[in-house]
């Protein structure tokens, strides 16, 4: 009898412990987005969409290593275990796919699924073509010319020209389940409510504009990334004060981008502020059209030397990394520029005088700025700070303030477009996570606006050669070296007014444990637990 | 009465048409591209043009209007550019939430406003009158989003009694009257009620004060009528104007609560409208504004008819 009781007790303890091992609470996240990001595969809502609805429910062939807070993220195998370019034909890539992976609906993942997903965003005539997903994914893989499944677990992609940045491009493309789409009557609107990916989280409940609830996918292929939480709930809370109040009153456990002035109150109440360097910058993109004052390197360097970036820190509650270049100082592609981006007013004035300016001859520039916007930090006070700083070296700044969506249109239009009304600078923040988004797209002469995002119409043969080398250097180590050289040129030529980098601040309840903030726009939520 | 109702109803049609034209045209004036929200920021010019054509935004405005109004006539309000969901589904879901909030605020505001206004009007030029007047001016003057934030700090953050955001647990959107749902309603409804309390109180005070000095009131007293019966006559004379003010206030409560719904993350039409503006989501913006504008028109109709029912003099004029 005693043995029976002991046995029952032991079972009860084991059951409790097992339950404790799996039951690690619910994480409620207050997002900055106004709606739940698109759930069908390719997400909208920018980096936040990919962070919370992309790499949670879905996987890509190649992913980012999000396990370390101490070093920049690098590419790692995802649904592809390895990839290589043909030694003879540098446009032909082979991807070996991971075996044994299943979608949430139980369907196996194969090369045919990759082809189906690429058709979903690239082939308008295909049955599964989805304009909404195409709008988010198509421009992310400009190199792709064609693709085919060699066998169930081998995929071939042919690029338009040799392009060694293809692996980075493939991190954008998320794999939805064909079987699930068919089960949902081939209707993407129905799929939105019942999506199926191969990711570590399954979307369980979805109420548009209100919440999305995810639960762990216990059959996830990477056992180290099976979520420990019971549930993760995403709640759109676009208003910063509403986000802060929700966290402080215990309605959510985690908020993105707390307003800087609420941070001391949060810290005083025991809430944790998590931040880290990540690939983001806050710059003035400069016009290089004929007649632009920024064509004089002395003026560009002087402007970069005139800003006391350390002095700007209190404005942002300390949540910034002062710029030392276009990329953050911690970037693997930072290199060793010879021009030091720092505060040196005397040197700045000397350069301006050398360029022919002084107390009696001011330089007038016009800058496009927005009062808010994704990643723009606190654009009005920060720009006023820059305006004051430049005034010290006789640069008089006139602002043209436009609403964020209009700002995006003016950025796309380029410096020569009449809509920018002669502005020679645009304050824009950039996602700079990979070689293309980080460096190439801003200054490639083939991407001069409106055909691309070279807003300032910059054109330089030496830079073009560097971009060509990035695309034709297939050895990752050698490619990193070219990227470093490219960034050194960015800085040495002072091609932007480089001001600061955001640190992706997020505030969370002290109950949230196990989060490692990677130096990346995306994060791993699988390691998180909640102390109930 | 019936003919008055139909005459009044006929007048609604040109107003509704005018409203639809204004709704459609106003949102076109704002700068910016409605497709910005759904295109990657670095979409090429070709991709932008293709998207514009896919959404019919490359057509001349009169053609776009004709298509829009034609679809509306068939009950199709189009699809949101930002979410791809039907506008009707988005708008009516949000309007239902706003209506719940507006009715709750009205239930708080109107009795309090009427009571305070009547009290001040009856005891005109006394300390009580001055206190009510000061209170109602404060109610009208205090920015209600600020008041909302203060209430959140006190009752949600510091005391932890009431939630600061959302319409209910688990994303619930229905009109459920259990405590779990009602606790979400209290702070936004109280905040929203403050302005109409002030407006109704001031209106009723002025009406009651004026009517009490009229000759017929003295005549009623002279006939020996009790104070209660006289006040009933006063109330009836004040009712039609008060009703008109309250009807418009209900319209304001439904459509004018963008800031309150933003502060409390209340998934109503104001919140939807602010998101639609922010995202330049033209179909959603047009649909939301149209529904809210038509609600105002409907409220005016209801108020006019109700006034006529209460006060027969209105029909004759």
Interface residues (C-beta under 8 A of the other chain):
Chain A: X34 X35 X38 X44 X131 X132 X135 X136 X138 X139 X140 X189 X192 X205 X207 X208 X209 X210 X211 X235 X237 X238 X239 X241 X242 X245 X246 X248 X249 X250 X251 X402 X403 X405 X406 X408 X409 X411 X412 X437 X441 X450 X451 X452 X453
Chain B: X31 X32 X33 X36 X37 X38 X39 X40 X41 X42 X43 X44 X45 X47 X48 X51 X54 X82 X83 X84 X85 X90 X149 X152 X153 X156 X157 X160 X163 X164 X165 X166 X167 X170 X171 X173 X262 X263 X264 X265 X267 X272 X275 X278 X279 X280
